[in-house]
Amino acid sequence: MGLLGKVFGGQPAKKASDDVLLLHSMILMAGADGVLEGAEIAQLEAFINTLPEFRHAEFGHQMEAARKLANKFNSPKDAVQALKDISSEAVRRKAFVLAADIALASGDVDETEEELLEAMQRVLGIDDAMAGKIIEVLALKYAK
């Protein structure tokens, strides 16, 4: 047991809240390919400005918590594992929808984004039928 464990009696680290994990999922997808494109930034900002999870929250604290959470992992693929701690089924589905929306916003989904979205699907427990419906509807949104 380390020094902090001795001081705090070995208490486990506090789990991130569902709203922070939702933000984490969006940031992961927006930066999946290593580049934040204009469309991805715009989508991220629009979601942050309109989602009920962020409407009355202290957003700076949520961003800081999401940053700290992301820093615990070596890669985005590893960071997806944090999403298993989302307690609400509705937030799990929302995280997948928003991540898929962000991936499609740039116009073309690269292999890294596709792999990350598939990893999110597994961790979030989204079945293939639901994932297919979500992608189908979002494809309509971005059809040219």
C-alpha positions in Angstrom: 0.0 0.0 0.0 1.4 3.4 -1.0 1.5 6.6 1.0 -1.9 7.8 -0.2 -3.5 4.4 0.5 -2.2 4.5 4.0 -3.5 8.0 4.6 -6.9 7.4 3.0 -7.3 3.9 4.4 -7.0 2.1 1.0 -10.3 3.7 -0.3 -10.7 3.0 -4.0 -10.5 6.0 -6.3 -13.9 7.7 -6.9 -15.5 6.5 -10.1 -16.2 9.0 -12.7 -19.8 10.1 -13.0 -21.9 9.2 -16.0 -21.8 12.8 -17.4 -18.0 12.8 -17.2 -17.9 9.4 -18.9 -20.2 10.7 -21.6 -17.9 13.6 -22.2 -15.0 11.2 -22.2 -16.6 9.1 -24.9 -17.2 12.1 -27.2 -13.6 13.4 -26.7 -12.2 10.0 -27.4 -14.0 9.7 -30.7 -13.3 13.3 -31.7 -9.6 12.7 -31.3 -9.4 9.1 -32.4 -7.5 9.8 -35.6 -5.1 12.2 -33.8 -6.6 15.2 -35.5 -9.6 17.3 -34.4 -11.2 18.4 -37.6 -13.5 21.4 -37.8 -16.6 19.3 -38.2 -15.7 17.2 -35.1 -15.0 20.2 -33.0 -18.3 21.8 -34.1 -20.2 18.6 -33.2 -18.5 18.3 -29.9 -19.4 21.9 -29.0 -23.0 21.5 -30.2 -23.5 18.4 -28.1 -21.9 20.1 -25.0 -24.2 23.1 -25.5 -27.4 21.1 -25.9 -27.2 17.9 -23.9 -29.0 17.9 -20.6 -26.0 16.4 -18.8 -24.1 19.6 -19.4 -26.8 22.2 -19.2 -26.5 23.1 -15.5 -23.2 21.6 -14.7 -19.9 23.3 -14.0 -18.4 22.3 -17.4 -14.9 23.3 -16.5 -14.9 20.7 -13.7 -16.3 18.1 -16.0 -13.6 18.8 -18.6 -10.9 18.6 -16.0 -12.4 15.3 -14.7 -12.5 13.9 -18.3 -8.9 15.0 -18.8 -7.8 13.3 -15.6 -9.6 10.1 -16.6 -8.1 10.1 -20.1 -4.6 10.5 -18.6 -4.9 7.3 -16.7 -4.7 5.3 -20.0 -1.9 4.8 -22.5 -4.1 4.9 -25.6 -7.6 5.7 -26.8 -8.3 1.9 -27.2 -7.4 1.4 -23.5 -9.4 4.5 -22.5 -12.6 3.0 -23.9 -12.5 0.6 -20.9 -13.6 3.4 -18.6 -16.9 3.5 -20.3 -17.9 0.2 -18.7 -18.5 2.3 -15.5 -21.4 4.1 -17.0 -24.3 3.1 -14.7 -27.3 4.3 -16.8 -28.4 2.3 -19.8 -29.7 5.5 -21.4 -26.3 7.2 -21.1 -24.6 4.0 -22.5 -26.8 4.3 -25.6 -26.3 8.0 -25.8 -22.6 7.7 -25.6 -22.6 5.3 -28.6 -24.9 7.5 -30.6 -22.8 10.6 -30.0 -19.5 8.8 -30.7 -20.9 7.5 -34.0 -22.2 10.9 -34.9 -18.8 12.5 -34.2 -17.1 9.8 -36.3 -19.4 10.4 -39.2 -19.3 14.2 -39.0 -15.9 14.4 -40.7 -17.3 12.9 -43.9 -15.2 9.7 -43.9 -14.6 7.2 -41.1 -11.0 5.9 -41.0 -9.9 2.6 -39.7 -8.9 4.0 -36.3 -12.3 5.6 -35.8 -14.0 2.4 -36.9 -12.0 0.2 -34.5 -12.7 2.7 -31.7 -16.4 2.7 -32.4 -16.5 -1.1 -32.4 -14.6 -1.2 -29.1 -17.1 1.3 -27.7 -20.0 -0.8 -28.9 -18.6 -3.9 -27.1 -17.8 -2.0 -23.8 -21.1 -0.2 -23.8 -23.1 -3.4 -24.5 -24.8 -2.2 -27.6 -26.0 -5.1 -29.6 -25.4 -5.3 -33.4 -29.0 -4.7 -34.3 -29.1 -1.4 -32.3 -25.7 -0.3 -33.5 -26.8 -1.0 -37.1 -30.0 1.1 -36.6 -28.0 4.0 -35.1 -25.4 4.0 -38.0 -28.2 3.7 -40.6 -30.0 6.8 -39.2 -26.8 8.8 -38.8 -25.8 7.9 -42.4 -29.0 9.5 -43.5 -28.0 12.7 -41.6 -24.7 12.9 -43.4 -25.8 11.6 -46.9 -24.8 13.9 -49.7 
